[in-house]
Structures are given as C-alpha cells and as structure tokens.
C-alpha cells in the first residue's frame, strides 16, 4: 500500500512528513488530555 510513496519519501520528503506527524501526535495528545479532564470533571 505505502510502497509507492516510500522512494519519494526517502529522497527528501522525510523531514517535512516527520514534522507533520509530530504536530499531529501533539494535537492528538492534547485532545486526549482534554477529553480525560472532561471525563474526570464529569465523575
């Protein structure tokens, strides 16, 4: 599935993609923390 994008990613798109992944993970973590806080307040 991802084999088609591997060569292009290894040539030079690796760094921007890693930054995007890092941002997405950070946003996801903050979203999870927000949901947990709401659940704790609900209890």
Backbone as a ProteinNet text record, in pm:
[ID]
protein_1_A
[PRIMARY]
XXXXXXXXXXXXXXXXXXXXXXXXXXXXXXXXXXXXXXXXXXX
[TERTIARY]
82.3	0	86.6	180.4	261.7	391	408.3	533.5	553.6	445.3	458	515.5	487	532.4	667.3	716.8	842.9	962.6	986	1104.5	1102.6	989.6	978.9	1000.5	948.2	960.2	1105.6	1178.2	1317.3	1410.7	1368.2	1457.1	1465.7	1354	1364.1	1237.4	1130.1	1004.7	999.4	1104.3	1104.8	1095.1	1172.4	1173.7	1040.2	982	851.5	745.8	746	646.6	663.2	788.4	813	760.5	776.5	725.9	574.1	510.8	364.3	317	384.2	346.3	361.9	470.3	494.6	383	343	235.7	104.7	75.8	-49.3	-52	61.4	67.6	49.4	110.5	97.6	-47.3	-112.7	-253.3	-339.2	-310.3	-387.3	-370.3	-247.3	-221.5	-298.6	-294.7	-367.8	-517.8	-567.4	-709.7	-746.4	-661	-687.7	-685.7	-590	-582.9	-709.7	-758.8	-881.1	-1000	-1009.4	-1120.8	-1113.2	-992.8	-975.4	-1015.8	-975.5	-1009.1	-1160.2	-1229.8	-1375.5	-1439.5	-1385.7	-1441	-1421.7	-1303	-1275.3	-1367.1	-1388	-1476.3	-1619.5	-1655.6	-1791.3	-1814.3	-1707.9	-1723	-1733.1
-120.6	0	126.9	134.4	255.6	241.8	126.3	101.2	204.5	257.9	354.1	486.6	522.7	652	640.6	520.3	502.8	568.4	543.6	602.2	754.7	817.4	963.2	1013.7	942.4	985.1	977	877	860.6	960.1	1014.7	1105.6	1242.1	1295.5	1427.9	1473.6	1393.3	1433.8	1383.2	1316.7	1256.4	1359.7	1468.3	1566.2	1638.3	1693.7	1760.4	1665	1541.9	1444.9	1418.2	1408.4	1382.1	1497.7	1620.3	1737.8	1732.8	1697	1688.3	1582.2	1466.7	1358.8	1404.7	1477.4	1526.8	1621.3	1711.1	1806.5	1732.5	1635.9	1559.3	1485.1	1422.4	1349.5	1444.3	1562.4	1659.9	1702.8	1733.9	1775.3	1662.6	1538.8	1424	1406.6	1425.3	1409.9	1515.5	1641.4	1746.8	1719.6	1667.5	1635.2	1525.8	1422.5	1314.7	1367.6	1455.2	1512.8	1592.4	1666.3	1743.9	1653	1542.8	1450.2	1385.5	1347	1284.5	1383.4	1508.1	1609.9	1625.7	1627.8	1641.3	1521.2	1400.3	1280.4	1283.9	1326.8	1333.6	1436.1	1549.8	1651	1598.8	1517.4	1461.9	1365.4	1291.6	1199.1	1277.3
0	0	0	93.6	106.2	26.4	-41.4	-113.4	-224.3	-278.9	-389.1	-338.9	-214.4	-163.4	-92.9	-70.7	1.9	-67.5	-197	-262.2	-254.7	-281.2	-277.7	-136.3	-39.6	99.9	145	96.3	140.7	71.8	-41.7	-116.2	-48.1	1.4	61.5	131.1	123.7	185.9	330.2	373.5	507	617.6	605.4	713.6	730.7	623.7	640.2	693.5	645	690.5	839.3	885.5	1026.9	1111.1	1059.6	1131.7	1138.9	1026.8	1024.4	1122.1	1122.1	1213.5	1358.2	1386.3	1522.7	1565.6	1475.7	1507.4	1531	1444.3	1458	1591	1626.7	1753.7	1871.1	1863.7	1972.5	1989.1	1877.6	1882.9	1938.9	1897.1	1944.2	2095.1	2143.7	2287.4	2365.8	2318.5	2389	2385.5	2272.8	2261.6	2361.5	2372.6	2467.8	2610.4	2640.7	2775.5	2804.1	2706.9	2724.8	2750.9	2675.5	2694.4	2832.1	2874.1	3006	3115.3	3099.8	3201	3209.2	3094	3094.3	3161.3	3132.9	3195.2	3345.5	3390.7	3533.7	3601.3	3535.4	3592.9	3597.3	3496.9	3492.4	3609.4	3647.1	3757.1	3888
[MASK]
+++++++++++++++++++++++++++++++++++++++++++

